[in-house]
Amino acid sequence: MTMIANFGYFERFNERTARVYRFIEILLLWSYRLAANVVRKFVKSPATILEIGSGTGRLANILSGYGYYVVGADVSLPMIRQARRFWRPDFINAGSWFLPIMPGRFDAAVAMFTLHHWGGIMPHQLGMFMNR
């Protein structure tokens, strides 16, 4: 049985699509490493990082390997199941427009290849979740 979260969202990822993304992430590995290096430049480890739209978990896993505590949020349960193959990051089922987290919980947030999925929230609104 395929489980899909119902956020009233226009796009759904099933198990097959999530498996395909695992292959796509191999082609994009350079970009995930680049993003991780940018995070490392501006946010010193150990720190807490929120990844919005974590998908199959590749970036969250790379950042965890550098000593960050990472929480990945994704609207797709099949994508989260793929991401959980990594043992270090934590993943939650949530959309960018409704993040069930407390203000001030994270030192930084990162999102890759996701802005077209965000609905009504704008990136500048994420500041409320950051430590000051």
Helices and strands as residue ranges (DSSP letters): H 15-27, H 29-42, E 48-52, H 58-65, E 69-74, H 77-83, E 90-93, E 108-110, G 115-117, G 123-129
